[in-house]
Amino acid sequence: MRKVFALFVGQATELMGQLESVIRTGDTKQWRHVTHTVKGAARGIGGICAGDAAASAEPIDPALDAESAAGPCARQRTGRRRKALYRSLSGH
């Protein structure tokens, strides 16, 4: 199990870097692909909280910004989901 967990930690670290890049570029399709991958990988090793955080983050549009018509409530939810995903994957 330690080897599997070590593989997951390595993969999660790489995926977090990809998510940070996706946030900068606003690529919604890639965001959904990476968060879906995190969700499956986390749940595959029993990381229910991390999987749930990724599932919550999956529908986010990373291109959403202050000028968006979605309004401040949507931006607030987006920020909380991103933070929850980061905390779950980083162990904080």
C-alpha positions in Angstrom: 0.0 0.0 0.0 2.9 2.4 0.7 4.1 2.1 -2.9 0.6 2.9 -4.2 0.3 5.9 -1.9 3.8 7.1 -2.9 2.7 6.9 -6.6 -0.5 8.8 -5.8 1.5 11.6 -4.0 3.8 11.9 -7.0 0.9 12.0 -9.4 -1.0 14.5 -7.2 2.0 16.8 -7.0 2.3 16.8 -10.8 -1.5 17.3 -11.2 -1.5 20.3 -8.8 1.2 21.9 -11.0 -1.1 21.3 -14.0 -4.0 22.8 -12.1 -2.0 25.9 -11.3 -1.1 26.3 -15.0 -4.7 25.8 -16.0 -5.9 28.5 -13.7 -3.4 30.9 -15.3 -4.6 30.0 -18.8 -8.3 29.6 -18.0 -8.5 26.3 -20.0 -11.8 24.9 -18.8 -11.5 21.6 -20.7 -8.1 20.9 -19.3 -9.3 21.9 -15.8 -12.1 19.4 -16.0 -9.8 16.7 -17.3 -7.2 17.2 -14.5 -9.8 17.5 -11.7 -11.5 14.3 -13.0 -8.1 12.5 -12.9 -7.5 13.7 -9.4 -10.9 12.6 -8.3 -10.4 9.1 -9.7 -6.9 8.7 -8.4 -7.8 9.9 -4.9 -10.9 7.7 -4.6 -8.9 4.8 -6.0 -6.7 4.8 -2.9 -9.5 5.6 -0.5 -8.9 9.3 -0.4 -12.6 10.2 -0.1 -12.1 13.8 1.0 -9.6 14.6 -1.7 -11.9 12.8 -4.3 -14.9 14.8 -3.1 -12.9 18.0 -3.3 -11.9 17.2 -6.8 -15.5 16.3 -7.7 -16.6 19.7 -6.3 -13.9 21.5 -8.3 -14.6 19.6 -11.6 -17.5 21.8 -12.8 -15.6 25.1 -12.1 -14.8 27.4 -15.1 -11.3 28.6 -14.3 -11.8 31.5 -16.8 -14.3 33.0 -14.4 -13.1 36.4 -13.3 -14.3 39.7 -11.7 -15.9 40.8 -15.0 -17.9 37.7 -15.3 -21.7 37.9 -15.4 -21.9 35.1 -12.9 -21.5 37.6 -10.1 -19.6 37.6 -6.8 -21.4 34.5 -5.3 -20.2 32.2 -8.1 -16.6 33.6 -7.7 -16.7 33.0 -4.0 -17.8 29.4 -4.4 -15.1 28.8 -7.1 -12.4 30.1 -4.7 -13.6 27.9 -1.9 -13.7 24.8 -4.1 -10.2 25.5 -5.4 -8.9 26.0 -1.9 -10.5 22.8 -0.6 -9.0 20.8 -3.4 -5.5 22.2 -2.8 -5.8 21.6 1.0 -7.0 18.0 0.4 -4.2 17.2 -1.9 -1.4 18.9 0.0 -2.5 17.4 3.3 -3.3 20.7 5.0 
